[in-house]
């Protein structure tokens, strides 16, 4: 006999483990009958699964019937609570789960537009836009009004959640017991053991629903951060770091929890920008004492080996020693792949943490980059704009916050189902910095390149202007025009979610030939470039950062060079910066000593 495979458990069950009759889960948990009821052991497995599903289906209809003739706030709170009960919803048949999800979407819509009066399940104008199954389900829900409507729908729903939680616990426990009988390996048994959760959801519910005052939030955050280093990670380009570093912060380009978008039209060097910052961030992680921390680069176009060569991390290259802590994943266009790779790193970190008896945060990703964000699109996404919006939400609400529920919500991959284990403890306050690369639309018109004598030409289209309307850099014939975030390809949600936006600009991105200099080194004929600070929620200290875009000195790709900082460092005017050997090497700020004892939680 085997158990219904709701949550991925389908273990063999010893006759000695289970009392006479069918699976006790179906009796004491799902049917609320006596555990040792005398029923036939030949009951088909299929009928057992329907017991749980029938109870949930009836419970959802009864619970939702309570929104009839009630105010909008009641309806919205109740629907949100049902939606958040992922274990309960996952136990339903896929078709009905899809239908009831759409029903709740209809109720939420009508509640959100209701200005006066109460919600009427018999008068939902938007329902005409949905198929007949949704209409029939709402009729069935309305039919429960006054028949099975609970007096306290929240308490009633919690009873259902509790029953499912207990069923979940028993399936996991029997899975473990069956594994012991089958003489599984210790590793397999431990994986089964970790799936077992306490047979109650009361504690979890109290934690979620506990309201905190502003003072409590502040004091909790202060206690969490007490003694801990406030990380910021450097781009290796001091001028860029300066633009986004506050007066009371450590120098750096990005901090954990931030979502920065790097934009530019085709040819302006978004991938080349990654060539500059990837090794710099990896070196800075080590300088902070995070010697086992990971950085992840998702990419959608080039081969991974080409990326490594651009970072100068291939075998025999300058930064090959950093390669063990960098994951370069050719994710294609799959958002699911993004989640699965990050989940793999959580599983890895959990194993290393248990082996070394060190905090799991020591082994987690601290920086995630995606090149580029608009290319991610799952088959179910309606259009590219919708896909970009979902991906932006996945990174901001899921990855930056390191929240498995949000990652599941926007990727469709549940960590427990994927990993066969609960989300490990110790990551509650972990945050991740995300750098997303975004394409701007390609403009092909008469204003694309600067022509001094063209009628109506405006310098402001080709350079930022100072207080006296003078261009902040030299504009030459044929230079590329400026672009803004309003010309971003795909959804504007990307720009809205970003904590900061920078726009890459090269004066001559196309038909720029390589030449050999007097010292025999290869350079581009025109190296003029700059990084524009387009948006920052916390403000930026610079309008733009002047740069040089050129061929790497000891690599075979191009990258951005902070030429002003290199000259200042050579002249001894740039303090507290680690010395570097060659132009284009990361120029990193000296980091304070990290006191691990000071980070103890007691």
PADO-112549 format. One record per residue: z negated, x negated, y negated of N, C-alpha, C in turn; residue in three letters. Coordinates in steps of 0.001 Angstrom, whole numbers, plus 500000, padded with zeros to 6 digits. Layout:
REM PADO-112549
ZXYZXYZXYala;...
//
This chain:
REM PADO-112549
500000499139501187500000500000500000500000499107498769unk;500747499476497752500786498696496519500498499590495325unk;500163498975494195499796499705492996500998499920492094unk;500999500999491299502082501207490334502166500019489392unk;503356499569489153503554498322488406503635498578486898unk;502581499174486299502608499465484869502523498194484047unk;501654497292484448501408496110483624501792494827484359unk;502640494920485342503092493727486035502235493378487240unk;501347494276487686500525493998488846501059494799490028unk;501250494155491145501723494844492331501188494108493557unk;499837493991493659499265493150494705499129493864496038unk;499105493097497125498756493703498415497263493990498414unk;496842495127498994495440495510498982494912495553500401unk;493845494839500634493219494837501945492540496175502210unk;492549496629503461491881497879503795490380497774503556unk;489844496538503648488415496353503443488020496473501979unk;488974496336501073488655496355499650488570497771499117unk;489454498632499565489549499971498994488821500987499872unk;488133501948499276487513503031500056488584503901500684unk;488218504758501625489221505602502295489994506428501295unk;491231506709501633492067507521500755492926506651499876unk;493631507275498951494533506535498078493762505674497084unk;494501504919496301493924503995495327492846504685494494unk;491602504154494492490533504816493759490808504945492271unk;491689504165491752492024504294490331492535505700490041unk;493312506248490955493893507556490725492848508657490796unk;491659508371491362490662509413491531489591509352490445unk;488861508245490362487743508216489416488167507931488002unk;489326507310487820489754506973486466490776507967485948unk;491790508251486759492891509058486268492658510562486455unk;492028510929487536491802512349487777490350512747487556unk;489507511743487295488076511992487066487443512693488263unk;487917512370489478487340512939490691486427511913491342unk;485749512311492410484857511405493114485648510249493700unk;485082509039493579485798507832493986486145507838495461unk;485301508463496263485509508406497712486047509723498271unk;486807510438497452487382511696497930488217511439499171unk;488168512347500111488868512164501380490285512700501267unk;491220511801500961492624512190500882493412511313501831unk;494603511710502107495422510994503080495833509630502567unk;495724508620503393496129507258503018497631507131502958unk;498350508172503378499806508084503382500419508610502093unk;499596508931501056500137509446499799501146508467499226unk;502354508882498904503361507950498394502900507286497099unk;503275506038496957502932505300495748503507505979494518unk;504691506558494643505352507171493497504498508274492887unk;503831509090493756503034510188493231501813509681492479unk;501333508507492825500146507957492185500434507554490749unk;501612507027490508501957506635489141502072507832488223unk;502523508958488773502720510136487935501407510737487469unk;500297510461488176499002511005487783498595510477486407unk;498684509177486236498342508561484956499304509031483870unk;500588509034484190501585509417483194501418510871482766unk;501094511766483721500916513181483389499721513375482473unk;498644512647482753497460512809481918497736512310480493unk;498407511186480370498710510655479036499646511595478294unk;500663512094479004501640512989478367500948514248477838unk;500089514838478652499359516025478210498404515681477073unk;497798514496477156496864514072476122497538513841474781unk;498730513275474813499472513056473569499832514393472920unk;500297515325473733500672516642473179499456517350472575unk;498324517295473280497114517945472762496661517282471467unk;496672515955471468496209515220470289497101515494469090unk;498424515435469283499346515644468175499355517093467692unk;498953518028468559498918519428468115497886519621466998unk;496948518684466881495904518814465853496428518539464451unk;497663518025464317498192517768462977498738519053462349unk;498933520083463150499474521348462630498479521995461667unk;498984522357460485498173522988459439497021522085458972unk;497243520760459065496275519800458544496959518978457457unk;496152518293456627496719517525455517497467516295456019unk;498279515728455132499147514605455497498346513377455923unk;497225513131455263496427511944455577495913511995457013unk;495467513157457449495014513315458828496146512983459809unk;497327513515459536498470513276460425498822511802460499unk;498870511129459358499263509723459331498246508850460058unk;496962509085459847495930508301460523496002508480462037unk;496204509716462469496223509985463904497454509363464568unk;498604509507463943499833508943464512499734507421464581unk;499224506802463524499078505343463520498150504898464647unk;497127505670464912496199505306465979496870505397467351unk;497644506434467560498351506569468835499355505431468995unk;500112505132467944501106504055467998500477502712468339unk;499263502471467863498623501180468083498028501041469478unk;498011502123470258497454502075471624498539501608472584unk;498806500317472570499961499776473308499827499936474817unk;498620499789475361498456499935476809498758501365477249unk;498305502329476465498559503728476813500049504015476762unk;500694503587475707502126503858475563502945503157476647unk;502512501965477035503284501218478038503205501852479418unk;502218502719479648502094503366480951503006504584481101unk;503659504983479999504544506143480043505933505766480557unk;506668506723481113508074506454481475508859506072480221unk;509820505219480371510552504686479224511214505792478404unk;511835506763479067512540507825478333511575508653477499unk;510431509035478104509478509846477352508824509021476239unk;508580507754476502508004506894475462508925506827474253unk;510228506762474512511190506736473417511175508056472648unk;511093509166473377511084510488472738509839510674471887unk;508663510354472430507421510596471694507300509638470509unk;507878508452470635507897507527469492508711508117468355unk;509841508755468698510675509391467678509963510601467075unk;509245511355467914508475512499467414507463512043466364unk;506768510959466647505777510448465696506442509941464427unk;507663509437464569508435509017463389508726510227462500unk;509096511355463121509355512587462361508092513055461643unk;506973513064462361505705513522461764505295512620460605unk;505441511308460794505097510375459712505975510594458489unk;507259510830458736508174511060457611507761512301456827unk;507537513412457532507194514659456851505842514533456139unk;504904513812456756503602513628456117503718512783454856unk;504627511795454887504766510901453738505431511587452544unk;506254512620452800506938513299451693506233514592451282unk;505182514960452022504451516191451722503618515997450447unk;503858516813449460503147516674448183502021517694448035unk;502200518891448593501159519925448522501072520630449869unk;499930521299450105499778522088451311499500521251452541unk;499796521811453698499522521150454974500807521020455788unk;500717520226456833501878519972457695502088521153458636unk;503330521582458735503668522722459596504671522248460649unk;504250522232461918505125521749462988506323522663463225unk;506286523856462689507425524764462841508410524645461684unk;508079523813460717508941523650459539509040522165459195unk;509891521459459932510102520027459725511580519816459387unk;511958519837458116513377519783457732514139518591458301unk;513475517445458389514179516249458844514543516332460321unk;513948517284461040514180517401462474515643517680462806unk;516384518236461857517804518527462096518624517265462298unk;518072516110461902518788514838462043518560514189463408unk;517753514814464258517409514226465551517960515075466688unk;517974514506467895518581515210469023517648516289469576unk;518159517048470537517445518217471063516160517836471784unk;516109516677472417514915516283473153513712516178472223unk;513943515661471030512856515529470059512399516917469607unk;513352517813469352513015519185468954512200519886470035unk;512622519759471295511920520408472392510508519853472555unk;510347518548472343509021517942472477508080518434471382unk;508589518597470181507748519113469094507375520574469361unk;508306521334469940507967522709470329506849522720471365unk;506916521770472310505880521683473346504531521312472736unk;504550520430471755503316520033471068502740521233470313unk;503616521958469618503156523135468880502598524190469824unk;503146524247471029502666525217472006501234524964472452unk;500736523743472229499361523419472600498363523820471519unk;498863524197470342497974524574469233497102525773469645unk;495814525632469524494894526702469885494660526827471363unk;495420526102472183495272526153473641494468524951474128unk;494963523739473768494273522520474211493983521566473057unk;494133522049471826493874521179470678492411520738470673unk;492150519456470687490756518992470719490050519222469387unk;488733519452469472487955519638468249487925518349467446unk;487784517218468146487813515906467502488948515103468130unk;490138515127467539491289514464468170491110512953468318unk;490394512316467398490178510872467500489314510535468712unk;488247511294468909487390511070470076488139511386471368unk;488932512463471333489715512850472511490694511742472892unk;491390511199471884492352510130472175491632508887472687unk;490433508604472150489706507427472609489326507551474079unk;489053508772474534488777508974475962489978508579476807unk;491181508909476339492393508541477077492573507027477088unk;492377506420475926492483504961475840491495504291476787unk;490271504819476844489240504262477718489640504359479185unk;490202505498479583490623505678480975491716504695481352unk;492676504528480460493767503585480738493233502170480806unk;492289501832479930491704500492479946491002500233481284unk;490295501244481772489619501078483063490626500937484210unk;491709501721484141492757501593485154493351500192485116unk;493602499718483917494144498371483734493213497335484352unk;491906497480484101490932496523484634490910496553486152unk;490976497774486725490916497862488189492170497283488830unk;493321497557488274494541496967488824494452495448488817unk;493962494888487700493858493435487594492847492888488591unk;491707493593488755490683493136489693491183493189491132unk;491878494279491483492427494386492834493535493366493071unk;494267493046492012495281492004492098494631490677492463unk;493502490377491815492774489141492119492243489166493549unk;491643490292493937491106490392495292492213490262496330unk;493346490897496064494467490763496988494962489338497088unk;494944488609495954495347487204495960494411486339496776unk;493105486666496726492137485922497539492409486155499016unk;492649487434499391492968487745500785494249487052501239unk;495205486951500334496479486325500674496410484803500614unk;495226484262500245494999482815500177495934482143499181unk;496044482775497988496825482166496911496171480874496446unk;496959480060495741496420478812495195495392479115494111unk;494525478126493836493504478302492797494154478587491446unk;495268477900491155495957478109489880496409479559489752unk;496987480102490825497448481489490797496272482449490651unk;495174482157491356493995483012491263493417482999489857unk;493435481831489210492918481747487844493783482571486889unk;495087482556487117495982483363486277495678484851486461unk;495420485248487697495075486644487960493727486996487329unk;492791486043487388491463486281486821491536486507485308unk;492399485737484631492487485845483176493082487174482720unk;493745487875483640494302489177483283493229490261483217unk;492059489977483779491005490988483834490308491068482478unk;490333492247481909489625492490480659488441493406480933unk;487430493427480062486303494338480253486789495780480361unk;486178496568481252486654497953481463486218498908480368unk;486346498493479131486037499355477993486769498846476777unk;487132499762475903487794499374474660486885499624473462unk;485611499947473695484704500295472608484470499121471675unk;484193497941472260483932496780471423485145496427470583unk;486315496440471209487532496111470466487752497101469347unk;487490498380469622487691499408468612486745499210467434unk;485478498896467732484508498722466651484887497552465771unk;485481496508466379485886495358465571487048495721464669unk;487978496499465187489155496848464397488801497781463252unk;487903498752463527487637499798462558486556499411461548unk;485862498278461798484789497904460888485351497572459509unk;484935498360458521485391498110457159484513497034456526unk;485126496218455688484399495144455018484586495275453517unk;483510494982452797483630494952451344484330493676450932unk;484733493612449662485395492410449154484483491202449287unk;483187491384449055482258490266449195482198489775450636unk;482178490711451599482128490318453005483387489577453424unk;484543490039452941485801489342453238485751487922452695unk;485297487773451452485222486462450820484261485543451562unk;483087486067451930482098485244452607482549484869454016unk;483237485803454694483765485494456025484792484370455948unk;485703484460454978486724483433454815486082482094454462unk;485065482113453609484379480878453230483708480230454446unk;483097481074455295482433480549456483483435479945457453unk;484615480616457584485651480108458485486161478756458010unk;486343478622456690486918477407456127485895476309455879unk;484609476629456023483565475664455692483724474385456496unk;483830473275455790483947471971456441485318471644456946unk;486269472569456818487604472332457349488556471855456266unk;489521471046456681490512470520455761491500471607455351unk;491820471653454055492823472584453567494187471898453641unk;494920472173454699496162471452454947497287471891454016unk;498066470907453570499385471127452999500274470035453587unk;501495470393453933502377469450454604503492469009453665unk;503723467713453636504653467119452687506088467191453187unk;507007467322452246508443467274452548508948465837452621unk;508093464883452255508530463489452179509237463165450881unk;509396464193450025510021464020448712508991464403447651unk;508328463424447023507216463712446099507565464673444974unk;508800464628444467509168465529443380509180466976443859unk;509674467203445057509668468550445635508234469002445899unk;507408468110446448506007468451446694505306468842445393unk;505579468079444334504925468328443051505222469737442541unk;506440470206442783506820471524442291505971472646442845unk;505469472479444073504716473553444713503256473209444971unk;502739472165444359501341471789444542500522472210443333unk;499491472999443558498601473404442476497711472254442042unk;497075472408440887496265471332440321495048471011441176unk;494587471980441973493393471761442787493719471662444274unk;494984471367444602495413471327445994495830469917446397unk;495802469683447708496397468470448247497910468544448050unk;498531467391447838499970467373447617500705467839448870unk;501724468658448657502492469115449802503491470188449443unk;504451470373450312505535471329450110505151472719450602unk;504390472787451693504095474078452319502735474005452988unk;502063475146453050500751475206453696500768476270454787unk;499879476188455771499830477190456842499690478600456278unk;500464479520456836500468480905456373501549481200455363unk;502228480154454860503295480343453873504651480521454546unk;505504481308453903506863481558454370507801481130453244unk;508461479986453405509361479458452388510804479616452863unk;511654480101451977513069480284452294513888479252451527unk;514743478544452254515646477555451671517043478149451694unk;517631478363450517518924479032450415519998478099449871unk;521220478462450142522351477729449602523641478212450222unk;524749478132449479526044478497450064526471477469451095unk;527438477804451896527950476892452913528362475567452286unk;527921474484452908528323473158452449527330472483451532unk;526263473192451125525311472571450208524239471772450931unk;524237471804452266523364470894452995522040471468453444unk;522038472705453968520776473259454461520303472497455693unk;521203472246456624520815471468457802520450470042457410unk;521123469509456416520807468157455945519445468114455271unk;519041469223454655517699469304454086516664469184455207unk;516961469823456347516061469697457507515997468247457975unk;517117467507457880517099466083458245516074465313457426unk;515840465766456189514892465085455318513459465465455646unk;513212466765455865511813467202455927511216467232457327unk;512029467356458385511462467438459735510663466195460092unk;511240464969459987510417463788460306509245463616459349unk;509423464011458090508334463881457114507145464755457518unk;507414466002457883506337466907458283505653466401459543unk;506453465887460485505858465392461723504948464198461462unk;505360463298460575504522462164460217503271462624459474unk;503417463632458620502277464122457851501248464795458749unk;501698465487459782500765466076460737499873464995461344unk;500468463881461702499690462774462263498757462176461208unk;499240462078459968498386461544458907497161462423458668unk;497309463703458917496182464627458790495236464533459984unk;495604463771460993494790463676462201495168464683463256unk;496244465435463031496714466434464004497723465769464940unk;497235464833465728498127463988466533498826464740467655unk;498282465877468065498891466651469151499508467960468671unk;499499468182467368500072469406466822501586469404466980unk;502164470595467057503587470739467301504317471274466069unk;505586470907465987506509471484465026507687472041465824unk;508198473192465415509290473840466147510465474043465211unk;511645473666465665512870473961464924513769474820465796unk;513967476068465401514954476935466047516283476758465314unk;517358476612466065518662476518465413519676477359466173unk;520717477742465472521633478747466013523069478265466164unk;523370477059465730524771476640465719525002475297466409unk;524431474211465889524704472885466424524062472673467789unk;524441471572468439523787471160469659522445470516469308unk;521472470657470200520142470110469933520179468601469752unk;521014467918470514521072466459470413521598466031469039unk;522497466831468458522988466527467120521873466691466090unk;521031467683466307519878467858465422518956466646465501unk;518672466206466721517779465063466894518325463812466208unk;519627463624466307520226462464465655520097462568464143unk;520236463780463613520065463966462184518643463678461727unk;517671463985462590516263463701462272515914462236462533unk;516863461502463128516658460111463544515525460010464572unk;515526460964465509514513460992466571515103460790467962unk;516396460495468050517009460246469343516546458884469872unk;516756458661471146516350457387471754516983456226470994unk;516163455265470608516639454099469878516646454270468374unk;516410455504467880516399455719466443514997455525465870unk;514937455491464567513738455062463848512506455899464153unk;512678457210464306511521458085464463511425458692465859unk;511917457967466840511883458493468206510445458709468683unk;509491457958468130508095458102468554507515459468468178unk;508195460190467290507713461512466878508254462633467764unk;509167462293468673509911463318469407509045464142470348unk;507918463589470814507078464327471758506433465556471128unk;506303465590469825505615466694469161506567467634468418unk;507850467487468707508852468356468098509588469132469180unk;509671470446469016510459471288469913511717471707469171unk;512866471364469708514150471749469129514792472742470088unk;514862473998469678515283475063470571516550475735470052unk;517609475649470839518856476357470513518676477822470908unk;518188478621469980517791479999470294518956480975470301unk;520144480523469911521274481436469836521035482494468772unk;521193483751469146520962484839468188519778485706468600unk;518946485216469534517929486056470158516564485955469486unk;516081487092469004514725487165468468513710487084469607unk;514068487623470750513189487527471922512967486079472302unk;514027485280472198513899483862472537512901483167471607unk;512888483559470342511933482983469402510511483228469888unk;510223484482470237508872484827470683508522484120471986unk;509450484080472919509166483467474220508871481975474084unk;509603481284473218509340479856473016507954479641472423unk;507580480453471448506245480321470854505159480674471865unk;505410481674472700504440482019473745504295480864474739unk;505402480217475084505340479056475980504428477975475406unk;504503477779474096503672476764473458502200477180473452unk;501930478483473375500546478956473474500006478697474877unk;500812478993475893500405478746477284500128477260477483unk;501033476427476972500856474974477068499573474529476372unk;499357475043475161498166474660474403496897475086475132unk;496919476260475754495749476737476492495435475813477662unk;496472475393478390496265474492479527495730473137479066unk;496323472573478015495873471277477513494454471360476967unk;494148472472476302492815472653475745491757472687476834unk;492040473396477919491076473492479016490909472151479711unk;492006471426479856491934470126480526491160469104479700unk;491483469045478408490865468042477533489549468501476934unk;489218469792477125488001470375476526487977470169475008unk;489144470440474413489288470366472965489766471726472465unk;489592472018471168490036473321470648491524473545470880unk;491878474762471182493287475089471440494150474840470207unk;493559474958469016494321474751467781494848473331467650unk;494266472383468376494733470997468318496167470867468842unk;496590471814469689497872471681470390498914472717469963unk;498575473538469000499474474628468610500527474166467605unk;501587474977467411502530474702466314501850474933464967unk;502148474056464021501660474224462649502809474523461690unk;504013474116462066505190474377461240506311474867462151unk;506966475965461744508115476509462474509270476632461489unk;510453476143461876511635476249461036512725476999461790unk;513523477787461049514629478535461657515891478288460845unk;516921477771461485518186477426460840519335478122461605unk;519832479324461188519380479947459973519009481396460280unk;518296482073459402517599483307459733518544484501459891unk;519680484510459150520563485687459227521398485737460496unk;521382484678461291522194484679462512521468485329463689unk;520179485692463498519415486319464579519707487814464595unk;520208488301465717520536489726465837520544490132467300unk;519643491043467643519579491561469010520585492707469167unk;520999493005470407521989494072470629521572495417470062unk;520274495713470010519829497014469522519755497145468014unk;519928496045467286519862496101465830521071496860465285unk;520826497707464287521892498566463775522994497782463076unk;522603496805462257523572496041461485522924494721461087unk;523709493775460547523143492462460182521997492547459185unk;522062493473458240520989493591457247519681494022457915unk;519771494990458833518580495438459556518020494308460413unk;518910493581461078518476492461461918517738491414461095unk;518276491078459917517632490077459059516264490556458600unk;516157491845458293514873492395457852513835492304458967unk;514225492647460184513295492592461316512868491147461575unk;513822490221461503513495488815461740512553488280460670unk;512777488671459425511888488241458341510476488766458562unk;510350490010459017509032490572459307508388489842460483unk;509195489498461478508686488758462642508040487450462199unk;508703486733461302508166485438460872506967485595459946unk;507057486506458967505958486632458005504711487225458657unk;504858488371459310503691489095459814503255488617461192unk;504206488066461949503855487589463280503538486115463333unk;504523485279462963504375483835463138503427483235462101unk;503637483526460813502765482961459778501310483320460032unk;501061484568460407499698485032460653499230484749462070unk;500128484258462906499851483953464324499210485171464992unk;499916486297464827499428487587465294500297488065466456unk;499767488095467678500594488475468836501069489924468785unk;500268490805468192500686492205468100501913492352467209unk;501939491621466092503086491692465188504303490997465793unk;504093489911466517505221489249467182505834490178468221unk;504976490895468940505453491877469925506206493008469235unk;505654493484468127506243494609467409507666494317466967unk;507911493092466489509222492780465921510146492007466870unk;509645491616468039510508490921469002510713491715470279unk;509758492622470580509848493382471817509287492650473014unk;508699491466472817508141490682473920506622490673473787unk;505944491245474778504487491289474777503951490031475448unk;503000489374474804502481488113475348501866488320476725unk;501078489383476885500410489590478176501423489776479301unk;502445490554479046503462490775480077504243489495480344unk;504543488745479298505350487531479460504557486417480135unk;503311486216479702502525485077480173501646485402481362unk;501392486699481599500487487053482680499044486702482377unk;498697486639481122497336486302480713497064486904479339unk;495787487010479005495439487520477684495695486454476627unk;495871486888475386496019485961474255494760485091474181unk;494880483777474318493685482916474389492813483034473151unk;491528482838473350490586482849472243490629481512471518unk;490109481516470302490049480287469520491167480143468516unk;492098481137468471493234481055467550493138482109466443unk;491969482728466314491843483863465400492170483492463958unk;491883482262463576492096481852462189493229480825462044unk;494013480674463108495147479748463034496281480373462232unk;496908479600461398498048480048460607499170479019460717unk;500400479482460519501583478630460704502447478676459454unk;502950477530459048503901477456457943505310477666458492unk;506092478508457826507452478810458273508448478431457183unk;509477477687457570510595477355456676511835478010457267unk;512424478946456541513615479662457009514801479293456131unk;515920478986456761517145478652456044518035479882456004unk;518574480176454811519351481395454625520679481086453943unk;521712481773454369523036481612453787523190482489452548unk;523867481975451546524290482783450411525754483162450610unk;526161484270450021527542484708450171528479483696449527unk;529629483547450103530609482617449557531457483332448507unk;531433482795447317532216483359446215533510482565446076unk;534610483253446076535910482576445954536681483225444812unk;536389482774443593537094483313442439537294482201441413unk;537810482592440265538163481591439246536942480898438664unk;535764481508438807534558480917438212533794480011439171unk;534332479783440379533603478998441373533411477557440917unk;534420476990440272534340475594439822534463475527438298unk;533751474595437728533711474456436276535048473939435728unk;535552474639434721536745474205433988536426474323432503unk;536341473212431866535856473169430487536685474040429551unk;537984474054429715538868474753428770539181476195429188unk;538561476675430244538821478047430665538149479020429709unk;538840480085429369538315481082428444537075481760429044unk;536034481900428235534821482597428657533882481781429519unk;534139480482429697533273479660430536531889479541429901unk;530847479650430727529469479526430254528755478446431048unk;528165477501430338527461476401431003526300476925431848unk;525712478050431459524574478592432209524954479000433625unk;526256479140433895526700479443435251526749478201436129unk;526616477012435513526804475762436245525607474819436141unk;524673475111435241523480474281435095522376475109434454unk;521141474782434789520016475391434090519984474865432663unk;519562475702431734519551475320430332518122475101429849unk;517968474144428908516678473872428320516371474815427177unk;515272474525426459514847475395425364515887475485424257unk;516684474434424107517710474425423050519085474768423610unk;519108475405424776520347475825425441521245474658425842unk;520657473484425990521441472357426476521291472277427996unk;522348471882428731522256471796430199521256470712430613unk;520485470988431660519475470038432115520058468918432962unk;521332469012433297522011467900433958523474467905433551unk;524115466807433820525501466617433409526423467507434249unk;527269468257433566528241469118434242529634468528434037unk;530333468293435144531659467678435087532723468654435572unk;533941468353435249535079469172435649535102469332437175unk;535198470582437629535276470851439065533936471007439757unk;532819470962439002531500471127439624531308472564440105unk;530547472703441180530280474016441770529311474808440893unk;529514476099440810528650476962440014527293477140440686unk;526327477720439968525007478012440511525026479336441270unk;524111479447442198523942480679442954522486481123442844unk;522229482419443034520869482949442974520526483722444223unk;519248484068444368518805484769445578519422486159445698unk;519913486715444582520566488022444648521901487950445375unk;522383486731445646523637486561446388523387486199447842unk;522170486458448312521836486134449686522534487085450646unk;522995486543451734523651487338452760522594488077453577unk;522817489371453844521888490133454671520872490892453845unk;519694491093454418518685491958453813517875491251452729unk;517566491992451664516707491474450612515261491348451041unk;514911491888452232513549491750452746513191490279452916unk;514174489457453222513908488019453388513327487454452100unk;513979487747450981513509487240449689512177487869449304unk;511988489156449618510744489830449281509573489247450050unk;509786488903451313508707488375452142508340486942451792unk;509271486211451204509057484781450976507944484529449957unk;507081483573450268506099483110449285506786482227448242unk;507835481548448663508585480685447744510032480615448200unk;510926480449447241512358480296447520512863479078446765unk;513563478212447473514268477122446803515756477248447116unk;516564476858446146518016476937446308518591475529446193unk;519344475138447202519975473819447218521284473887446446unk;521538472863445638522773472845444858523337471437444813unk;524582471305445178525310470032445067526471470233444107unk;526693469267443249527789469390442283529141469414442975unk;529313468573444000530596468496444708530315468594446213unk;530187469802446740529880469938448167531100469824449074unk;532298470005448512533509470009449327534443468885448873unk;535230468392449838536210467331449551535551466134448852unk;534387465783449355533622464659448803533719463503449801unk;534582462563449527534900461505450476533794460455450548unk;533670459839451720532743458716451888533439457431451458unk;532690456580450777533221455301450305532276454196450734unk;532797452972450739531984451816451107531569451076449840unk;530257450879449686529735450217448504529865448715448579unk;529417448042447511529502446584447432528676445904448516unk;527591446550448939526744445963449982527211446319451394unk;528366446968451490528912447332452791528385448630453355unk;527485449305452643526926450559453120527820451731452720unk;527805452757453534528618453942453285527870454928452396unk;528572455459451390527991456449450489529012457552450246unk;528538458699449769529446459729449308529921459387447904unk;531143459778447584531703459454446268530894460088445145unk;530412461322445347529606462008444338528317462479445002unk;527194461938444559525911462222445210525017463161444398unk;525518463745443319524678464575442448524234465855443166unk;522918466084443128522347467259443791521001467561443160unk;520524468745443405519207469126442907518684470307443726unk;517370470500443654516706471611444329516115472509443257unk;516529473772443232516088474721442210514898475526442725unk;513879475645441900512698476436442264512918477865441781unk;513375478715442682513775480070442294512602481047442263unk;511679480916443212510565481864443292509348481161443860unk;508194481485443330506932481030443907505847482006443509unk;505167482584444490504120483553444192502951482908443443unk;502735481620443703501636480924443035502117480106441847unk;503409480220441502503959479470440376504408478086440799unk;505355477521440064505830476163440333505679475330439071unk;505444474049439244505180473162438114506460472568437537unk;507595472789438215508870472254437761509930473351437804unk;510969473181437004512099474101437041513042473736438176unk;513235472443438358514067471969439461513677470534439771unk;514113470055440928513872468676441341515210467970441465unk;515478466962440625516731466215440746516751465410442042unk;517884465405442719518004464748444016519323463976444110unk;519430463198445155520691462559445526521018463002446941unk;522249463414447158522684463805448498523634462734448993unk;523226462061450096524007460899450511523865460680452013unk;524617459692452495524581459315453907523292458555454190unk;522697458805455353521475458115455734521711456608455872unk;520694455835455495520802454375455582520804453922457037unk;519948454508457842519844454075459249520058455254460198unk;520933456137459809521272457267460656522748457566460541unk;523199458659461149524630458986461120524872460373460549unk;523952460834459723524093462121459073523782461965457587unk;523894463065456848523552463057455424522195463720455238unk;521564463481454082520289464107453782520041464059452280unk;518959464703451851518555464664450447517635463464450214unk;517847462792449084517046461633448695516350461956447365unk;515063461655447302514312461821446050514424460512445270unk;515540460367444568515860459088443920514858458727442824unk;514418459704442053513453459427440980512148458908441563unk;511671459531442631510422459095443253510569457703443863unk;511744457417444441511961456082445013511880455008443936unk;512463455277442775512413454301441682510989454167441138unk;510279455287441036508904455235440558508008454483441522unk;508251454673442832507458453967443839507723452474443777unk;508999452099443617509352450674443522508759450030442275unk;508610450799441208508054450266439956506531450313439926unk;505921450813440984504467450885441042503873452008440241unk;504680452993439846504187454091439019503781455316439834unk;504093455305441110503759456445441962502565456050442821unk;501418456633442531500178456260443199499917457149444413unk;499043456641445283498587457392446459499728457850447351unk;500764457051447465501892457343448349502006456221449370unk;502177456609450626502362455600451673503669454839451429unk;503672453511451563504906452741451357505944453075452422unk;507220452990452046508303453247453004509253452057453008unk;510031451932454073510883450758454263512251450912453609unk;512909452050453846514292452217453414514445453472452560unk;515483453522451724515766454751450977515963455928451939unk;515388457051451598515489458229452456514355458363453444unk;513535457303453606512359457435454456511347458364453775unk;510578459098454554509585459989453943508582459224453080unk;508362459721451884507335459168450994506160460134451027unk;505149459780451791504066460708452090502798460376451317unk;502093461407450878500812461165450197499758460685451185unk;498847459852450714497748459403451557496796460579451770unk;496407460776453003495578461926453347494113461528453494unk;493201462443453161491772462157453324491398462059454784unk;490319461343455048489826461230456422489381462589456913unk;489782462958458089489440464247458657488169464135459476unk;487118464811459039485826464778459703485740465928460697unk;485991465616461980485962466679462985484565467252463167unk;483527466422462977482163466922463095481887467959462015unk;482489467729460826482297468667459728482969469995459966unk;483861470056460968484558471297461278483868472093462378unk;482689471602462811481934472351463814481553473715463242unk;481533474715464083481314476084463618479835476448463520unk;478947475475463627477517475775463511476876474873462479unk;
//
